[in-house]
Amino acid sequence: MTSDLYGLTRLLPGQKLRLSIDKGFSLVAEQGTVSVVSPPTWFGDTVFTNRSVLFEGEAYVAEDDGWIEVCAISPARVHALPRTRTPFS
């Protein structure tokens, strides 16, 4: 699974992105504020997600593969970075 989005993206308030990402994918809020909903995770019979709010300069790093949703709370610019690969990954 790999994200189709790398580099800078501008978002208007309320605009959303849904991305397929790999574990280790990073998203940095370079300007503005965005919320990020993590890939769904099962715990017993219950599925849950984690919502993070990123303010300017903060980053989200994916702990699992899956789909995330990024939503602009204010006018925002985000920088998506692929997983850093090591010789053993």
Backbone bond lengths (Angstrom), bond angles and torsions (degrees), N, CA, C in turn:
res aa  C-N    CA-C-N  psi(-1)  N-CA   C-N-CA  omega(-1)  CA-C   N-CA-C  phi
1 M - - - 1.449 - - 1.519 107.88 -
2 T 1.307 117.68 133.29 1.452 120.88 178.65 1.516 110.58 -141.72
3 S 1.314 115.41 143.87 1.459 118.67 177.77 1.520 110.19 -73.43
4 D 1.323 115.66 147.65 1.458 121.60 176.05 1.529 110.99 -88.14
5 L 1.324 117.23 -6.78 1.457 121.22 -173.45 1.524 110.43 -112.29
6 Y 1.325 116.44 116.21 1.458 121.71 171.23 1.509 106.95 -135.54
7 G 1.312 116.95 146.19 1.452 121.04 -177.72 1.521 110.97 99.47
8 L 1.324 115.53 -160.72 1.469 121.75 -175.73 1.521 112.46 -90.67
9 T 1.329 115.17 139.95 1.463 121.84 175.27 1.519 108.33 -137.25
10 R 1.311 116.14 135.78 1.472 121.15 176.49 1.525 108.61 -99.99
11 L 1.334 115.81 140.43 1.464 122.00 179.36 1.520 109.87 -130.23
12 L 1.325 115.65 140.73 1.462 121.26 173.51 1.524 108.82 -91.44
13 P 1.338 118.49 157.53 1.461 120.31 179.93 1.533 111.31 -52.73
14 G 1.335 116.09 130.31 1.455 122.32 179.71 1.519 113.70 88.79
15 Q 1.308 118.11 -15.38 1.462 120.90 179.12 1.527 109.64 -71.67
16 K 1.355 116.02 139.30 1.465 121.32 -176.49 1.515 111.62 -123.66
17 L 1.322 114.65 148.80 1.458 122.93 171.54 1.514 107.90 -123.19
18 R 1.313 117.12 139.13 1.470 121.53 171.69 1.514 106.12 -118.05
19 L 1.341 115.97 124.22 1.458 121.47 -173.41 1.512 112.10 -128.56
20 S 1.308 115.80 139.05 1.457 122.31 171.23 1.529 106.52 -88.13
21 I 1.338 117.34 122.08 1.466 120.36 -173.05 1.531 111.41 -130.25
22 D 1.331 114.28 160.99 1.460 122.46 174.41 1.521 109.67 -99.15
23 K 1.317 116.01 155.94 1.464 121.29 172.64 1.525 107.40 -54.80
24 G 1.334 117.32 134.05 1.455 121.92 -179.62 1.517 114.38 95.32
25 F 1.346 117.46 -10.35 1.465 121.79 175.10 1.527 108.50 -58.93
26 S 1.333 117.98 140.96 1.470 121.85 -179.88 1.521 110.68 -122.94
27 L 1.323 115.36 146.01 1.457 122.21 176.34 1.523 106.58 -132.96
28 V 1.334 116.96 122.87 1.458 122.31 -178.65 1.523 109.16 -112.01
29 A 1.328 116.65 130.33 1.468 121.73 174.91 1.528 107.05 -83.74
30 E 1.321 116.55 101.93 1.458 119.99 -178.76 1.524 111.95 -82.92
31 Q 1.326 116.12 -23.88 1.465 121.09 178.70 1.515 107.36 -153.15
32 G 1.323 117.38 142.32 1.455 121.42 176.13 1.522 113.34 78.59
33 T 1.344 115.01 -162.56 1.459 122.86 -176.36 1.524 109.35 -132.39
34 V 1.329 116.16 135.26 1.466 121.93 177.76 1.519 109.43 -134.89
35 S 1.330 115.83 155.25 1.469 120.00 170.39 1.522 107.18 -108.09
36 V 1.331 115.45 146.61 1.457 122.06 179.09 1.526 107.74 -126.89
37 V 1.339 116.19 125.54 1.461 121.62 176.14 1.528 106.87 -102.14
38 S 1.331 115.66 122.85 1.462 121.68 -175.78 1.525 111.89 -71.12
39 P 1.347 116.56 165.58 1.465 119.19 175.46 1.534 110.68 -60.11
40 P 1.330 118.07 145.47 1.462 120.83 178.82 1.530 111.48 -61.11
41 T 1.327 115.54 143.01 1.461 122.79 178.64 1.518 108.66 -130.88
42 W 1.318 116.14 140.23 1.466 120.75 177.62 1.516 110.57 -92.82
43 F 1.317 116.05 139.36 1.464 123.17 171.44 1.517 105.49 -134.30
44 G 1.333 116.01 100.88 1.459 120.04 -173.73 1.509 109.34 66.17
45 D 1.334 116.59 -124.33 1.461 121.90 179.67 1.528 112.56 -95.45
46 T 1.327 116.86 8.62 1.456 120.41 -174.46 1.525 110.95 -115.88
47 V 1.321 115.81 134.18 1.463 120.76 174.61 1.532 107.40 -101.69
48 F 1.337 116.04 138.85 1.453 118.92 178.41 1.522 109.85 -142.59
49 T 1.333 115.21 162.17 1.462 122.76 176.39 1.519 107.94 -130.50
50 N 1.308 115.94 162.54 1.453 121.55 177.81 1.526 107.77 -116.14
51 R 1.315 117.08 131.71 1.472 121.30 178.63 1.526 107.95 -107.67
52 S 1.330 115.44 127.09 1.463 122.01 177.69 1.518 108.84 -117.97
53 V 1.305 116.44 142.65 1.466 120.90 173.99 1.523 106.81 -107.00
54 L 1.331 115.27 124.82 1.459 121.01 178.75 1.518 109.65 -106.10
55 F 1.318 115.22 124.33 1.455 121.23 174.07 1.523 107.87 -95.92
56 E 1.303 116.85 166.57 1.462 121.76 -177.57 1.525 111.19 -47.90
57 G 1.335 116.09 126.81 1.465 121.82 178.39 1.520 114.59 92.74
58 E 1.331 118.30 -10.09 1.464 120.78 -179.64 1.522 110.39 -92.22
59 A 1.355 115.20 159.32 1.466 120.46 -176.03 1.527 111.21 -130.34
60 Y 1.323 115.12 151.70 1.458 124.09 171.99 1.531 106.60 -113.31
61 V 1.334 117.07 131.31 1.460 121.66 175.90 1.522 107.09 -121.37
62 A 1.322 116.87 123.70 1.460 122.25 -175.93 1.523 111.01 -69.96
63 E 1.326 115.63 130.38 1.464 121.52 177.53 1.520 111.61 -91.08
64 D 1.348 117.37 -15.34 1.461 122.32 -178.75 1.526 109.97 -143.45
65 D 1.338 115.54 161.10 1.465 121.12 170.43 1.524 108.06 -71.99
66 G 1.309 116.78 157.80 1.463 120.08 174.63 1.512 111.59 145.55
67 W 1.317 114.83 -158.54 1.460 122.30 -179.41 1.518 109.84 -109.03
68 I 1.342 116.12 134.90 1.462 120.68 173.57 1.522 108.51 -117.35
69 E 1.335 114.76 159.98 1.453 121.07 173.92 1.516 107.69 -122.21
70 V 1.326 116.48 127.56 1.459 122.74 178.46 1.523 107.00 -113.04
71 C 1.326 116.73 126.15 1.465 121.25 -178.71 1.532 109.42 -127.91
72 A 1.331 116.35 128.72 1.458 121.14 179.35 1.528 110.03 -77.06
73 I 1.315 115.73 126.60 1.465 121.53 175.54 1.532 108.91 -89.61
74 S 1.321 115.73 -35.03 1.462 122.99 174.56 1.531 106.51 -133.17
75 P 1.337 118.61 171.90 1.461 117.71 175.62 1.530 108.17 -54.19
76 A 1.328 116.21 129.77 1.466 119.29 -171.50 1.521 112.11 -138.55
77 R 1.324 113.78 157.49 1.460 121.71 171.39 1.525 105.68 -131.16
78 V 1.330 116.66 121.85 1.462 121.41 -179.37 1.524 109.61 -116.17
79 H 1.327 114.71 149.48 1.466 121.60 179.11 1.528 107.23 -119.33
80 A 1.325 115.81 116.24 1.466 121.87 -179.96 1.526 109.41 -95.34
81 L 1.336 115.15 134.58 1.462 121.32 -178.62 1.525 109.99 -127.04
82 P 1.330 117.76 133.45 1.462 119.57 177.84 1.515 110.79 -68.75
83 R 1.316 114.90 163.63 1.454 121.70 176.51 1.524 109.12 -58.94
84 T 1.332 116.27 137.48 1.455 120.63 175.72 1.520 107.65 -80.21
85 R 1.308 115.93 122.17 1.462 120.55 -178.27 1.524 109.86 -94.84
86 T 1.334 115.05 141.72 1.452 121.99 175.86 1.529 107.25 -111.94
87 P 1.314 118.51 167.57 1.465 119.53 179.55 1.538 113.80 -59.53
88 F 1.340 117.03 -20.25 1.454 120.91 -176.78 1.520 113.82 -104.24
89 S 1.353 117.92 5.00 1.473 119.19 -179.25 1.506 111.88 -105.44
